[in-house]
Amino acid sequence: EAILRQPRRMLFQLRQSGSTRLIGRLLLMFALCAAVYGFVAGTFSGGAQLWIAPIKIAGGMLACALICLPSLYIFSCLAGSRARLTEVIGLVAGLLVLTTTLLMGFAPVAWVFSQSTSSLVAMGALHLVFWFVASFFGWRFLRNGFKHLSAQSSGALYVWMFIFVVVCIQMSAS
């Protein structure tokens, strides 16, 4: 709830000692939210997709975050941020939690559509719209986090978010 209502509090906690515990909790929350949304996405096809989709969504997003993490750390340094690697990892964990929390909020709508249509294109478009909306708010959290960590410029973060979105789309298409 803090990431939705008081994100600055969480950003403050990331700068404290023992932030690895907070990061662990964020990653656990991310996995839970991604699994719930994945299960709902899997209800469109049913069968094995009920357990494959949650693993694919959670694993895919985590893999994208890990692949893009080194470039985010470099871009944050170029932007003038004094964030340590642990803080950058915490910001990415926050981005993942916020994105999947919003996706989980969209899950009832996705379920209704999955039960009322047989169009794969319509469902794919709906999930893509949900993902872009959720990613926007995740990116906003990340941008505010770097402002909190004294980044001088957000141009590099725009570039990183573009890279992150492209990697996520590539990984979901394969």
Residue pairs with C-beta under 8 A, 6 or more apart in sequence:
2 9
2 10
3 10
3 26
3 94
3 97
3 98
3 101
3 141
4 98
4 101
7 94
7 141
7 144
7 145
8 144
8 148
10 22
10 94
11 91
11 94
11 144
11 145
11 148
11 149
12 148
13 19
13 22
14 22
14 23
14 86
14 87
14 90
14 91
14 94
14 145
15 87
15 149
19 86
19 87
19 90
20 86
22 90
23 86
23 89
23 90
23 93
26 90
26 93
26 94
26 96
26 97
27 62
27 93
27 96
29 97
29 101
30 58
30 61
30 62
30 93
30 96
30 97
30 100
31 58
31 62
33 97
33 100
33 101
33 103
33 104
34 54
34 57
34 58
34 61
34 96
34 100
34 103
35 54
35 55
35 57
35 58
36 54
36 104
36 107
37 54
37 57
37 100
37 103
37 104
37 106
37 107
37 110
38 53
38 54
38 55
38 56
38 57
38 58
39 50
39 53
39 54
40 107
40 108
40 110
40 111
40 114
41 49
41 53
41 57
41 110
41 114
41 127
42 49
42 50
42 51
42 52
42 53
42 54
43 49
43 50
43 111
43 114
43 115
44 114
44 120
44 123
45 53
60 168
60 171
60 172
61 96
61 99
61 100
61 168
62 96
63 171
64 164
64 167
64 168
64 171
65 92
65 95
65 96
65 164
67 167
68 160
68 163
68 164
68 167
69 88
69 89
69 92
71 160
71 163
72 88
72 92
72 160
72 164
73 83
73 85
73 88
75 156
75 157
75 159
75 160
76 83
76 88
76 146
76 149
76 151
76 156
76 157
78 156
79 146
79 151
79 152
79 153
79 154
79 155
79 156
79 157
80 150
80 151
80 152
80 153
81 146
81 149
81 150
81 151
81 152
82 149
82 150
83 91
83 146
83 149
83 151
87 149
91 141
91 142
91 145
91 146
92 142
94 141
94 142
94 145
95 138
95 139
95 141
95 142
96 138
98 134
98 137
98 138
98 141
99 131
99 134
99 135
99 137
99 138
100 134
102 130
102 133
102 134
102 137
102 138
103 130
103 131
103 134
106 130
106 133
106 134
109 126
109 130
110 123
110 126
110 127
110 130
113 122
113 123
113 126
114 123
117 123
131 168
135 161
135 165
135 168
139 157
139 161
142 157
142 161
143 154
143 157
146 154
146 157
147 154
151 157
